[in-house]
Amino acid sequence: MNIVRAIDRRLEEVLLVLFSSIMVSVIFLQVVMRVSGNSLSWSEELARYCFIWLVYIGISYGVKKQRHIKVDVGLMLLKGKGKLALAIIANLLFLVFSLYVVVKGYGIASQLLSFGQQSPALHIPMGLVYLATPIGFGLTTIRLIQNLYKQFNMMIGKQPLDVENEREQLHSQEGEDQS
């Protein structure tokens, strides 16, 4: 159970650090090689594919931390359970979209895997690159379900109501700092 809990807490962070490290290292190596008069044929391709994976894993991480860019004008007009209800509706819509992307993305990735198409420089199956979409949105789906579970528990009173947006959190922290 501790392994599952650790994966739940750190999976996205580990993957983001891994892909970022690979991407930065390969780009740095390419710069050094170009300065010395040589060039690597595979470095830009690997960096690009790491960036693609970073984007899709980053979506899941943003959902996990509830830090996605959003228009919160409607949320500012509402208080308490009204704000929570709107957040639940938004997450449900995002969940439907996420599931759609998982299904369609998996279909495209599996089709590319069956065709056997490979990348030009690294010769890796292109289906593996395209798997970033269903895997990233699959993780996003899990994070959305976790968020919805917490929000439903807040709605029915099993958990304390916590619906402050970032601006309200900053104001309350500033008030505590000034005291």
N, CA, C and O of each residue as an XYZ file, in Angstrom:
716
protein
N       0.824     -1.200      0.000
C       0.000      0.000      0.000
C       0.868      1.264      0.000
O       0.493      2.277     -0.591
N       2.020      1.202      0.660
C       2.913      2.362      0.661
C       3.448      2.657     -0.732
O       3.665      3.818     -1.080
N       3.664      1.615     -1.534
C       4.150      1.809     -2.899
C       3.091      2.522     -3.729
O       3.404      3.444     -4.483
N       1.844      2.098     -3.593
C       0.745      2.736     -4.329
C       0.610      4.193     -3.899
O       0.397      5.070     -4.736
N       0.730      4.452     -2.611
C       0.630      5.818     -2.095
C       1.783      6.678     -2.621
O       1.580      7.837     -2.983
N       2.981      6.116     -2.664
C       4.136      6.857     -3.179
C       3.968      7.159     -4.662
O       4.288      8.255     -5.121
N       3.463      6.180     -5.409
C       3.212      6.411     -6.841
C       2.160      7.500     -7.012
O       2.297      8.372     -7.869
N       1.113      7.447     -6.196
C       0.055      8.456     -6.277
C       0.607      9.846     -5.976
O       0.206     10.821     -6.612
N       1.507      9.947     -5.029
C       2.042     11.252     -4.638
C       3.079     11.796     -5.615
O       3.130     13.003     -5.853
N       3.904     10.920     -6.182
C       5.098     11.384     -6.884
C       5.218     11.005     -8.354
O       6.200     11.392     -8.987
N       4.282     10.276     -8.923
C       4.449      9.771    -10.286
C       4.711     10.887    -11.289
O       5.693     10.840    -12.030
N       3.849     11.877    -11.315
C       4.020     12.956    -12.292
C       5.327     13.713    -12.069
O       6.028     14.045    -13.025
N       5.651     13.985    -10.800
C       6.880     14.727    -10.519
C       8.102     13.974    -11.035
O       8.983     14.571    -11.653
N       8.158     12.663    -10.784
C       9.293     11.860    -11.223
C       9.388     11.861    -12.748
O      10.469     12.044    -13.308
N       8.261     11.657    -13.409
C       8.265     11.639    -14.874
C       8.647     13.001    -15.449
O       9.393     13.076    -16.425
N       8.140     14.073    -14.849
C       8.477     15.412    -15.342
C       9.961     15.711    -15.159
O      10.589     16.280    -16.051
N      10.523     15.339    -14.028
C      11.959     15.553    -13.804
C      12.775     14.701    -14.767
O      13.768     15.170    -15.323
N      12.366     13.469    -14.965
C      13.078     12.571    -15.873
C      13.096     13.122    -17.302
O      14.158     13.241    -17.914
N      11.921     13.454    -17.826
C      11.859     13.956    -19.200
C      12.548     15.316    -19.333
O      13.191     15.581    -20.349
N      12.425     16.172    -18.329
C      13.112     17.474    -18.368
C      14.621     17.290    -18.366
O      15.335     17.949    -19.122
N      15.101     16.399    -17.523
C      16.547     16.151    -17.441
C      17.088     15.604    -18.748
O      18.134     16.043    -19.225
N      16.384     14.656    -19.322
C      16.824     14.094    -20.609
C      16.838     15.180    -21.668
O      17.803     15.308    -22.421
N      15.772     15.960    -21.728
C      15.653     16.987    -22.751
C      16.775     18.026    -22.619
O      17.431     18.358    -23.606
N      16.994     18.530    -21.418
C      18.025     19.552    -21.213
C      19.416     18.974    -21.485
O      20.248     19.636    -22.106
N      19.671     17.757    -21.030
C      20.985     17.133    -21.238
C      21.274     16.933    -22.720
O      22.380     17.205    -23.186
N      20.284     16.460    -23.450
C      20.477     16.200    -24.878
C      20.674     17.507    -25.645
O      21.511     17.579    -26.544
N      19.913     18.531    -25.296
C      20.080     19.821    -25.968
C      21.451     20.414    -25.643
O      22.115     20.966    -26.521
N      21.875     20.300    -24.382
C      23.203     20.782    -23.999
C      24.287     20.029    -24.769
O      25.230     20.638    -25.274
N      24.154     18.718    -24.856
C      25.115     17.905    -25.598
C      25.154     18.311    -27.067
O      26.226     18.373    -27.668
N      24.010     18.583    -27.633
C      23.949     19.008    -29.044
C      24.664     20.346    -29.234
O      25.376     20.531    -30.222
N      24.482     21.275    -28.303
C      25.162     22.571    -28.399
C      26.672     22.380    -28.324
O      27.414     22.963    -29.114
N      27.127     21.567    -27.376
C      28.560     21.303    -27.245
C      29.108     20.655    -28.514
O      30.187     21.016    -28.982
N      28.375     19.712    -29.060
C      28.829     19.030    -30.267
C      28.880     19.991    -31.461
O      29.793     19.906    -32.282
N      27.923     20.889    -31.563
C      27.939     21.849    -32.679
C      29.099     22.819    -32.555
O      29.718     23.191    -33.553
N      29.395     23.231    -31.318
C      30.521     24.140    -31.117
C      31.833     23.462    -31.510
O      32.736     24.108    -32.040
N      31.931     22.174    -31.250
C      33.154     21.438    -31.590
C      33.194     21.020    -33.065
O      34.148     20.372    -33.495
N      32.188     21.377    -33.828
C      32.198     21.105    -35.260
C      31.465     19.844    -35.668
O      31.437     19.517    -36.855
N      30.882     19.138    -34.748
C      30.108     17.931    -35.051
C      28.637     18.183    -34.748
O      28.270     19.211    -34.180
N      27.828     17.250    -35.129
C      26.403     17.382    -34.842
C      25.813     15.991    -34.620
O      26.243     15.013    -35.232
N      24.838     15.925    -33.747
C      24.145     14.664    -33.478
C      22.848     14.648    -34.275
O      22.091     15.619    -34.256
N      22.594     13.563    -34.965
C      21.401     13.495    -35.804
C      20.142     13.203    -35.003
O      19.041     13.468    -35.485
N      20.269     12.676    -33.817
C      19.124     12.200    -33.054
C      18.718     13.114    -31.898
O      17.653     12.924    -31.310
N      19.540     14.090    -31.567
C      19.311     14.864    -30.336
C      18.045     15.713    -30.388
O      17.285     15.751    -29.420
N      17.814     16.384    -31.493
C      16.629     17.244    -31.592
C      15.356     16.411    -31.557
O      14.349     16.821    -30.981
N      15.410     15.247    -32.173
C      14.241     14.371    -32.184
C      13.925     13.878    -30.768
O      12.767     13.896    -30.349
N      14.943     13.442    -30.038
C      14.730     12.978    -28.668
C      14.215     14.106    -27.782
O      13.305     13.899    -26.979
N      14.790     15.298    -27.922
C      14.337     16.441    -27.135
C      12.873     16.770    -27.444
O      12.094     17.076    -26.541
N      12.513     16.703    -28.707
C      11.128     16.985    -29.113
C      10.161     15.973    -28.505
O       9.096     16.343    -28.012
N      10.536     14.694    -28.541
C       9.654     13.661    -27.996
C       9.556     13.755    -26.476
O       8.495     13.502    -25.907
N      10.647     14.115    -25.820
C      10.587     14.335    -24.370
C       9.664     15.506    -24.047
O       8.906     15.465    -23.078
N       9.737     16.549    -24.871
C       8.870     17.708    -24.651
C       7.399     17.333    -24.826
O       6.544     17.788    -24.066
N       7.109     16.511    -25.819
C       5.725     16.063    -26.023
C       5.228     15.323    -24.780
O       4.122     15.578    -24.303
N       6.044     14.411    -24.260
C       5.656     13.682    -23.052
C       5.529     14.631    -21.859
O       4.639     14.465    -21.025
N       6.416     15.624    -21.778
C       6.332     16.613    -20.694
C       4.990     17.334    -20.694
O       4.387     17.540    -19.641
N       4.534     17.709    -21.862
C       3.270     18.447    -21.969
C       2.110     17.602    -21.438
O       1.310     18.085    -20.636
N       2.015     16.373    -21.868
C       0.868     15.547    -21.476
C       0.930     15.103    -20.019
O      -0.107     15.001    -19.364
N       2.121     14.839    -19.506
C       2.238     14.523    -18.082
C       1.983     15.791    -17.267
O       1.415     15.731    -16.177
N       2.403     16.931    -17.801
C       2.166     18.210    -17.124
C       0.693     18.539    -16.970
O       0.300     19.174    -15.991
N      -0.124     18.117    -17.920
C      -1.576     18.325    -17.795
C      -2.089     17.597    -16.566
O      -2.861     18.152    -15.784
N      -1.662     16.362    -16.398
C      -2.074     15.583    -15.234
C      -1.575     16.236    -13.944
O      -2.306     16.302    -12.956
N      -0.344     16.712    -13.955
C       0.219     17.357    -12.762
C      -0.549     18.636    -12.422
O      -0.790     18.931    -11.251
N      -0.931     19.391    -13.455
C      -1.725     20.600    -13.229
C      -3.075     20.289    -12.619
O      -3.550     21.030    -11.758
N      -3.703     19.202    -13.052
C      -4.986     18.787    -12.468
C      -4.783     18.333    -11.028
O      -5.577     18.664    -10.148
N      -3.727     17.583    -10.795
C      -3.435     17.097     -9.444
C      -3.283     18.262     -8.466
O      -3.837     18.234     -7.367
N      -2.532     19.280     -8.872
C      -2.285     20.438     -8.005
C      -3.369     21.507     -8.138
O      -3.330     22.517     -7.435
N      -4.325     21.295     -9.024
C      -5.408     22.242     -9.305
C      -4.845     23.619     -9.637
O      -5.257     24.628     -9.065
N      -3.906     23.644    -10.561
C      -3.219     24.862    -10.942
C      -3.386     25.225    -12.407
O      -2.600     26.011    -12.937
N      -4.386     24.675    -13.070
C      -4.584     25.016    -14.466
C      -5.117     26.426    -14.595
O      -5.820     26.933    -13.721
N      -4.769     27.040    -15.696
C      -5.282     28.378    -15.988
C      -6.784     28.253    -16.212
O      -7.242     27.375    -16.943
N      -7.539     29.130    -15.581
C      -8.985     29.080    -15.742
C      -9.555     30.476    -15.577
O      -8.944     31.358    -14.973
N     -10.724     30.646    -16.122
C     -11.442     31.902    -15.963
C     -12.270     31.757    -14.694
O     -13.181     30.932    -14.632
N     -11.954     32.555    -13.690
C     -12.641     32.397    -12.415
C     -13.591     33.546    -12.087
O     -13.913     33.787    -10.923
N     -14.034     34.248    -13.124
C     -14.988     35.339    -12.893
C     -16.279     34.786    -12.288
O     -16.812     35.354    -11.335
N     -16.782     33.679    -12.840
C     -17.995     33.067    -12.296
C     -17.802     32.580    -10.879
O     -18.706     32.675    -10.049
N     -16.609     32.052    -10.604
C     -16.325     31.571     -9.252
C     -16.264     32.716     -8.247
O     -16.616     32.537     -7.081
N     -15.819     33.886     -8.689
C     -15.730     35.030     -7.782
C     -17.108     35.531     -7.383
O     -17.262     36.146     -6.327
N     -18.106     35.278     -8.210
C     -19.460     35.722     -7.909
C     -20.171     34.800     -6.927
O     -21.140     35.200     -6.283
N     -19.694     33.577     -6.816
C     -20.347     32.575     -5.979
C     -19.602     32.387     -4.665
O     -18.425     32.726     -4.545
N     -20.299     31.849     -3.698
C     -19.710     31.556     -2.393
C     -20.011     30.115     -2.022
O     -21.002     29.546     -2.479
N     -19.166     29.531     -1.204
C     -19.407     28.234     -0.587
C     -19.769     27.124     -1.544
O     -19.019     26.795     -2.463
N     -20.963     26.543     -1.304
C     -21.378     25.377     -2.092
C     -21.702     25.727     -3.537
O     -21.606     24.862     -4.407
N     -22.076     26.951     -3.815
C     -22.299     27.357     -5.208
C     -21.003     27.313     -5.992
O     -20.974     26.856     -7.134
N     -19.930     27.788     -5.378
C     -18.612     27.747     -5.999
C     -18.169     26.295     -6.190
O     -17.588     25.939     -7.215
N     -18.453     25.472     -5.192
C     -18.092     24.058     -5.260
C     -18.880     23.344     -6.357
O     -18.329     22.514     -7.080
N     -20.159     23.664     -6.480
C     -20.990     23.043     -7.514
C     -20.474     23.395     -8.910
O     -20.433     22.541     -9.795
N     -20.085     24.647     -9.100
C     -19.530     25.060    -10.393
C     -18.204     24.346    -10.672
O     -17.941     23.956    -11.810
N     -17.377     24.174     -9.654
C     -16.110     23.450     -9.822
C     -16.366     21.983    -10.174
O     -15.643     21.407    -10.987
N     -17.374     21.385     -9.575
C     -17.723     19.993     -9.881
C     -18.183     19.871    -11.332
O     -17.777     18.947    -12.037
N     -19.023     20.795    -11.775
C     -19.501     20.768    -13.164
C     -18.317     20.909    -14.127
O     -18.235     20.193    -15.125
N     -17.405     21.833    -13.823
C     -16.229     22.026    -14.682
C     -15.377     20.763    -14.725
O     -14.901     20.375    -15.792
N     -15.182     20.123    -13.587
C     -14.382     18.897    -13.554
C     -15.078     17.746    -14.282
O     -14.419     16.926    -14.921
N     -16.399     17.684    -14.186
C     -17.132     16.643    -14.910
C     -16.996     16.826    -16.425
O     -16.818     15.856    -17.163
N     -17.081     18.075    -16.876
C     -16.904     18.345    -18.305
C     -15.485     18.004    -18.756
O     -15.282     17.430    -19.826
N     -14.513     18.364    -17.929
C     -13.124     18.043    -18.234
C     -12.920     16.526    -18.246
O     -12.157     16.011    -19.063
N     -13.593     15.813    -17.352
C     -13.496     14.351    -17.298
C     -14.031     13.719    -18.581
O     -13.421     12.794    -19.119
N     -15.163     14.211    -19.070
C     -15.727     13.689    -20.317
C     -14.744     13.920    -21.470
O     -14.496     13.021    -22.273
N     -14.189     15.131    -21.543
C     -13.205     15.440    -22.577
C     -11.973     14.548    -22.442
O     -11.460     14.033    -23.436
N     -11.513     14.371    -21.233
C     -10.329     13.554    -20.975
C     -10.543     12.109    -21.406
O      -9.663     11.510    -22.023
N     -11.693     11.549    -21.089
C     -11.996     10.180    -21.500
C     -12.063     10.065    -23.020
O     -11.594      9.080    -23.591
N     -12.640     11.057    -23.668
C     -12.706     11.074    -25.129
C     -11.295     11.063    -25.730
O     -11.019     10.315    -26.667
N     -10.406     11.900    -25.181
C      -9.035     11.972    -25.686
C      -8.294     10.662    -25.446
O      -7.506     10.236    -26.291
N      -8.536     10.016    -24.307
C      -7.897      8.725    -24.027
C      -8.302      7.704    -25.092
O      -7.454      7.010    -25.652
N      -9.597      7.621    -25.363
C     -10.085      6.632    -26.324
C      -9.552      6.917    -27.727
O      -9.018      6.024    -28.385
N      -9.697      8.153    -28.180
C      -9.237      8.503    -29.535
C      -7.712      8.428    -29.634
O      -7.183      7.947    -30.636
N      -7.008      8.895    -28.614
C      -5.545      8.851    -28.628
C      -5.016      7.439    -28.635
O      -4.034      7.145    -29.317
N      -5.654      6.557    -27.883
C      -5.228      5.162    -27.874
C      -5.457      4.524    -29.245
O      -4.633      3.742    -29.720
N      -6.570      4.861    -29.865
C      -6.851      4.331    -31.204
C      -5.794      4.739    -32.207
O      -5.337      3.915    -32.999
N      -5.400      6.008    -32.182
C      -4.378      6.492    -33.104
C      -3.028      5.849    -32.796
O      -2.328      5.408    -33.708
N      -2.662      5.795    -31.523
C      -1.364      5.221    -31.145
C      -1.280      3.740    -31.493
O      -0.256      3.274    -31.992
N      -2.346      3.006    -31.232
C      -2.311      1.573    -31.552
C      -2.285      1.346    -33.057
O      -1.668      0.390    -33.526
N      -2.945      2.208    -33.815
C      -2.907      2.101    -35.274
C      -1.484      2.348    -35.783
O      -1.004      1.626    -36.657
N      -0.818      3.356    -35.245
C       0.559      3.631    -35.650
C       1.498      2.506    -35.240
O       2.432      2.173    -35.970
N       1.249      1.922    -34.075
C       2.071      0.785    -33.647
C       1.890     -0.407    -34.591
O       2.850     -1.114    -34.899
N       0.653     -0.622    -35.044
C       0.409     -1.747    -35.947
C       1.009     -1.505    -37.330
O       1.380     -2.456    -38.016
N       1.109     -0.216    -37.753
C       1.723      0.099    -39.045
C       3.238     -0.096    -39.006
O       3.866     -0.362    -40.031
N       3.812      0.037    -37.819
C       5.259     -0.121    -37.688
C       6.062      1.098    -38.095
O       7.264      0.996    -38.339
N       5.406      2.261    -38.174
C       6.112      3.483    -38.548
C       7.135      3.833    -37.477
O       6.841      3.760    -36.284
N       8.344      4.213    -37.907
C       9.418      4.541    -36.980
C       9.872      5.976    -37.181
O       9.702      6.557    -38.253
N      10.455      6.538    -36.125
C      10.983      7.893    -36.227
C      12.235      7.876    -37.100
O      12.931      6.862    -37.157
N      12.528      8.977    -37.775
C      13.624      8.980    -38.743
C      15.019      8.761    -38.127
O      15.809      7.988    -38.669
N      15.326      9.413    -37.029
C      16.682      9.347    -36.490
C      16.850      8.256    -35.430
O      17.839      7.522    -35.451
N      15.911      8.145    -34.520
C      16.040      7.192    -33.416
C      15.519      5.801    -33.753
O      15.868      4.822    -33.093
N      14.698      5.721    -34.764
C      14.079      4.455    -35.193
C      13.250      3.809    -34.085
O      13.223      2.587    -33.939
N      12.573      4.661    -33.304
C      11.638      4.128    -32.308
C      10.247      4.149    -32.925
O       9.966      5.000    -33.770
N       9.385      3.248    -32.530
C       8.027      3.251    -33.090
C       7.301      4.562    -32.780
O       7.273      5.009    -31.633
N       6.725      5.158    -33.794
C       6.017      6.430    -33.608
C       4.797      6.265    -32.703
O       4.349      7.227    -32.079
N       4.270      5.066    -32.633
C       3.158      4.818    -31.731
C       3.514      5.091    -30.284
O       2.651      5.477    -29.496
N       4.791      4.892    -29.919
C       5.229      5.190    -28.547
C       5.190      6.684    -28.269
O       4.871      7.107    -27.157
N       5.513      7.482    -29.278
C       5.429      8.931    -29.115
C       3.965      9.339    -28.955
O       3.629     10.167    -28.109
N       3.112      8.754    -29.770
C       1.690      9.088    -29.733
C       0.998      8.542    -28.491
O      -0.096      8.995    -28.154
N       1.602      7.590    -27.808
C       1.032      7.083    -26.552
C       1.073      8.122    -25.443
O       0.406      7.961    -24.421
N       1.845      9.182    -25.629
C       1.889     10.253    -24.630
C       0.491     10.826    -24.390
O       0.140     11.168    -23.261
N      -0.289     10.929    -25.441
C      -1.631     11.511    -25.311
C      -2.554     10.652    -24.456
O      -3.090     11.160    -23.471
N      -2.769      9.375    -24.781
C      -3.678      8.605    -23.926
C      -3.127      8.353    -22.520
O      -3.898      8.278    -21.563
N      -1.816      8.221    -22.383
C      -1.265      8.011    -21.043
C      -1.392      9.287    -20.212
O      -1.812      9.239    -19.056
N      -1.032     10.413    -20.796
C      -1.157     11.685    -20.071
C      -2.594     11.985    -19.690
O      -2.864     12.398    -18.562
N      -3.517     11.782    -20.617
C      -4.919     12.037    -20.302
C      -5.511     10.932    -19.435
O      -6.490     11.169    -18.727
N      -4.940      9.730    -19.475
C      -5.359      8.682    -18.546
C      -5.013      9.070    -17.121
O      -5.824      8.901    -16.210
N      -3.799      9.594    -16.925
C      -3.422     10.103    -15.599
C      -4.295     11.288    -15.207
O      -4.680     11.432    -14.046
N      -4.602     12.132    -16.182
C      -5.481     13.274    -15.923
C      -6.854     12.791    -15.476
O      -7.445     13.365    -14.562
N      -7.363     11.752    -16.106
C      -8.659     11.179    -15.732
C      -8.636     10.701    -14.287
O      -9.574     10.943    -13.527
N      -7.556     10.020    -13.915
C      -7.438      9.543    -12.524
C      -7.422     10.720    -11.565
O      -8.093     10.685    -10.533
N      -6.671     11.756    -11.885
C      -6.596     12.938    -11.011
C      -7.941     13.667    -10.941
O      -8.323     14.168     -9.883
N      -8.645     13.725    -12.048
C      -9.973     14.354    -12.035
C     -10.938     13.568    -11.154
O     -11.720     14.162    -10.411
N     -10.892     12.248    -11.229
C     -11.759     11.419    -10.391
C     -11.414     11.632     -8.914
O     -12.309     11.712     -8.073
N     -10.118     11.725     -8.601
C      -9.713     11.995     -7.222
C     -10.242     13.355     -6.756
O     -10.749     13.480     -5.641
N     -10.120     14.376     -7.618
C     -10.628     15.706     -7.264
C     -12.141     15.693     -7.085
O     -12.668     16.295     -6.149
N     -12.834     15.007     -7.985
C     -14.297     14.940     -7.880
C     -14.720     14.217     -6.603
O     -15.700     14.608     -5.969
N     -14.002     13.180     -6.224
C     -14.302     12.454     -4.988
C     -14.198     13.398     -3.781
O     -15.070     13.409     -2.912
N     -13.119     14.187     -3.743
C     -12.954     15.161     -2.648
C     -14.068     16.206     -2.684
O     -14.621     16.572     -1.647
N     -14.390     16.679     -3.883
C     -15.410     17.718     -3.994
C     -16.787     17.201     -3.600
O     -17.544     17.912     -2.940
N     -17.125     15.974     -3.993
C     -18.411     15.407     -3.579
C     -18.464     15.221     -2.067
O     -19.503     15.451     -1.449
N     -17.348     14.805     -1.469
C     -17.303     14.682     -0.010
C     -17.468     16.028      0.668
O     -18.092     16.108      1.726
N     -16.922     17.089      0.084
C     -17.126     18.437      0.628
C     -18.594     18.843      0.484
O     -19.164     19.466      1.380
N     -19.192     18.488     -0.637
C     -20.579     18.878     -0.904
C     -21.540     18.233      0.093
O     -22.495     18.868      0.539
N     -21.284     16.962      0.444
C     -22.200     16.279      1.367
C     -21.789     16.443      2.823
O     -22.467     15.942      3.720
N     -20.675     17.146      3.065
C     -20.301     17.462      4.432
C     -19.344     16.485      5.096
O     -19.100     16.596      6.297
N     -18.797     15.534      4.354
C     -17.842     14.594      4.943
C     -16.460     15.200      5.114
O     -15.664     14.717      5.920
N     -16.169     16.248      4.367
C     -14.903     16.968      4.484
C     -15.215     18.445      4.640
O     -16.260     18.908      4.184
N     -14.325     19.190      5.278
C     -14.568     20.633      5.410
C     -14.564     21.319      4.042
O     -13.817     20.942      3.139
N     -15.405     22.320      3.919
C     -15.560     23.049      2.666
C     -14.326     23.917      2.437
O     -14.040     24.813      3.232
N     -13.598     23.656      1.358
C     -12.394     24.409      1.013
C     -12.480     24.771     -0.460
O     -12.058     24.000     -1.322
N     -13.026     25.944     -0.746
C     -13.232     26.351     -2.137
C     -12.596     27.704     -2.441
O     -13.025     28.398     -3.363
N     -11.576     28.084     -1.670
C     -10.901     29.343     -1.950
C     -10.135     29.243     -3.258
O      -9.498     28.229     -3.546
N     -10.207     30.312     -4.047
C      -9.357     30.336     -5.232
C      -7.988     30.885     -4.835
O      -7.773     31.245     -3.677
N      -7.074     30.947     -5.785
C      -5.716     31.352     -5.463
C      -5.650     32.776     -4.922
O      -4.875     33.052     -4.006
N      -6.450     33.681     -5.474
C      -6.450     35.066     -5.011
C      -6.909     35.138     -3.555
O      -6.321     35.860     -2.750
N      -7.961     34.387     -3.218
C      -8.441     34.382     -1.838
C      -7.412     33.759     -0.897
O      -7.254     34.211      0.237
N      -6.713     32.723     -1.362
C      -5.674     32.108     -0.542
C      -4.535     33.089     -0.285
O      -4.009     33.158      0.826
N      -4.155     33.846     -1.309
C      -3.090     34.829     -1.133
C      -3.500     35.917     -0.150
O      -2.700     36.331      0.689
N      -4.760     36.387     -0.251
C      -5.236     37.419      0.669
C      -5.258     36.905      2.102
O      -4.883     37.630      3.024
N      -5.693     35.668      2.301
C      -5.748     35.123      3.657
C      -4.338     34.898      4.198
O      -4.108     35.066      5.395
N      -3.379     34.515      3.325
C      -1.993     34.356      3.776
C      -1.373     35.696      4.113
O      -0.622     35.800      5.083
N      -1.675     36.732      3.328
C      -1.146     38.064      3.618
C      -1.688     38.561      4.948
O      -0.962     39.189      5.719
N      -2.957     38.286      5.222
C      -3.549     38.681      6.492
C      -2.890     38.000      7.671
O      -2.670     38.614      8.715
N      -2.572     36.711      7.495
C      -1.877     35.974      8.557
C      -0.452     36.479      8.746
O       0.047     36.535      9.870
N       0.205     36.848      7.640
C       1.584     37.335      7.726
C       1.647     38.688      8.430
O       2.607     38.967      9.149
N       0.638     39.524      8.231
C       0.619     40.849      8.839
C       0.243     40.816     10.309
O       0.529     41.760     11.046
N      -0.397     39.735     10.744
C      -0.801     39.647     12.160
C       0.368     39.387     13.063
O       0.199     39.286     14.278
